[in-house]
Amino acid sequence: MDEQKIDETLRDVLFLTKYFEKSLSKTLDQVQELETKVSELEKALRKSSAGQTSTTTQGPATYPYQGTTTGQRNTFTFDGGEYLTTMGATWFVSYAYWHKNPHHLNWRRVSTYKNRMSVFNNTKSYHKFWLQQVVHMDENNLDKNSIGLSGLQVKQMASELLKTYL
């Protein structure tokens, strides 16, 4: 290849790189906006359904979303399940694990982590019980997360965290 063709190719690559960077940046901004809107809708839904009662159980959680449906929101039916649903079981385990291993940062991969941290900090009395529930959850359902953890990893982390309660 002669020098002129190399220069042209490099310009093309540079142009495409900048184009895709802008597209990716816009997409990430849109995802963050949607996550914020979902969070706001969940808050509004919780407020509107605050007067409704739901049945709770302390049995094993074989299926993480077995339970009541409020509008289109499936919630865990065990004690404090509505709070765990708000955070997400995988996020909850990831954030709890970070307290044990400060190098674990998967929980920060969602834009709503600050809201979730608040829920986490206000529900400490449930944490041990929730970890016990997570250990029995379906790995395939735990796989469905946006923080890059497999269901098996989540269950292993939950088991490890439970050892600190013993």
C-alpha positions in Angstrom: 0.0 0.0 0.0 1.3 3.4 -0.8 1.5 6.3 1.7 -1.6 8.1 0.3 -3.8 5.1 0.6 -2.6 4.5 4.2 -3.5 8.2 5.0 -6.9 7.8 3.5 -7.6 4.6 5.3 -6.5 6.1 8.6 -8.8 9.1 8.0 -11.6 6.8 7.3 -10.9 4.8 10.5 -10.7 8.0 12.5 -14.0 9.3 11.1 -15.7 6.0 11.9 -14.3 5.8 15.4 -15.6 9.3 16.2 -18.9 8.5 14.6 -19.3 5.3 16.7 -18.1 7.1 19.9 -20.8 9.7 19.5 -23.5 7.1 18.8 -22.4 5.0 21.8 -22.4 8.1 24.0 -25.9 9.0 22.9 -27.1 5.5 23.5 -25.6 5.4 27.0 -27.2 8.7 27.8 -30.6 7.4 26.6 -30.2 4.2 28.7 -29.5 6.4 31.8 -32.5 8.6 31.1 -34.7 5.4 30.8 -33.3 4.0 34.0 -34.1 7.3 35.8 -37.7 7.3 34.3 -38.2 3.7 35.4 -37.0 4.5 38.9 -39.4 7.5 39.1 -42.3 5.3 37.8 -41.5 2.6 40.4 -41.6 5.3 43.1 -44.9 6.6 41.9 -46.3 3.0 41.7 -45.1 2.3 45.3 -46.8 5.5 46.5 -50.1 4.7 44.7 -50.1 1.1 46.0 -49.0 2.0 49.5 -52.4 1.4 51.0 -52.8 -2.1 49.4 -51.9 -5.1 51.4 -49.9 -8.1 50.1 -49.3 -11.5 51.6 -45.9 -12.3 52.7 -44.2 -15.6 53.5 -40.9 -16.6 55.0 -40.7 -19.8 53.0 -37.9 -20.6 50.6 -37.7 -18.5 47.4 -37.4 -21.1 44.7 -38.5 -18.6 42.1 -37.4 -15.1 42.8 -40.5 -13.4 41.4 -43.1 -15.8 42.8 -45.6 -13.6 44.5 -47.8 -10.6 44.2 -48.2 -8.5 41.2 -48.8 -4.8 41.7 -49.7 -3.4 38.3 -46.9 -4.9 36.2 -44.4 -5.2 39.0 -43.6 -8.6 40.4 -42.4 -8.6 43.9 -40.8 -11.1 46.2 -43.4 -12.4 48.6 -41.2 -13.0 51.6 -40.6 -10.6 54.4 -39.3 -7.3 53.1 -39.5 -8.5 49.5 -40.8 -5.3 48.2 -37.6 -3.6 49.2 -35.4 -6.4 47.7 -37.4 -6.0 44.5 -36.7 -2.3 44.4 -32.9 -2.9 44.7 -32.8 -6.2 42.7 -31.5 -9.4 44.3 -28.3 -9.5 42.3 -27.6 -5.8 42.9 -28.2 -6.4 46.7 -25.7 -9.2 46.8 -23.2 -7.3 44.8 -23.3 -4.2 47.0 -23.2 -6.3 50.2 -20.2 -8.2 48.8 -18.5 -4.9 48.1 -18.4 -4.3 51.8 -16.4 -7.5 52.1 -14.2 -6.9 49.0 -13.8 -3.2 48.0 -12.5 -4.3 44.6 -15.9 -5.7 43.7 -17.6 -2.8 41.8 -20.3 -4.5 39.7 -23.0 -2.8 41.7 -21.9 0.6 40.3 -22.9 -0.5 36.8 -26.4 0.9 37.2 -27.2 4.6 37.2 -29.7 4.2 40.0 -27.2 2.8 42.5 -27.4 5.8 44.8 -31.2 5.2 45.3 -30.5 1.5 45.8 -27.8 2.3 48.4 -30.4 4.2 50.4 -32.8 1.3 50.4 -29.9 -1.1 51.3 -28.9 1.1 54.3 -32.5 1.3 55.5 -33.2 -2.4 55.4 -30.2 -3.9 57.2 -32.5 -6.0 59.5 -33.5 -8.1 56.4 -30.1 -8.7 54.9 -29.3 -12.1 56.5 -32.7 -13.4 55.6 -32.5 -12.1 52.1 -29.1 -13.7 51.6 -30.6 -17.0 52.7 -33.4 -16.5 50.1 -30.9 -15.7 47.3 -29.0 -18.9 47.9 -32.2 -20.8 47.0 -33.2 -18.7 44.0 -33.1 -20.0 40.4 -29.7 -19.2 38.8 -31.4 -18.5 35.4 -33.4 -15.7 37.0 -30.4 -14.3 38.8 -28.5 -14.3 35.5 -31.0 -11.6 34.2 -29.1 -8.6 35.5 -27.3 -5.6 34.0 -24.2 -5.7 36.3 -22.4 -8.6 34.6 -22.8 -11.4 37.2 -23.9 -14.9 36.5 -26.5 -16.5 38.7 -23.9 -18.9 40.0 -21.6 -16.1 41.0 -24.5 -14.3 42.8 -25.3 -17.5 44.8 -21.7 -18.1 45.7 -21.2 -14.5 46.9 -24.4 -14.8 49.0 -23.2 -18.0 50.5 -19.9 -16.4 51.4 -21.6 -13.4 52.9 -23.8 -15.7 55.0 -20.7 -17.1 56.7 -20.1 -13.7 58.2 -23.4 -13.9 60.0 -22.5 -17.2 61.7 
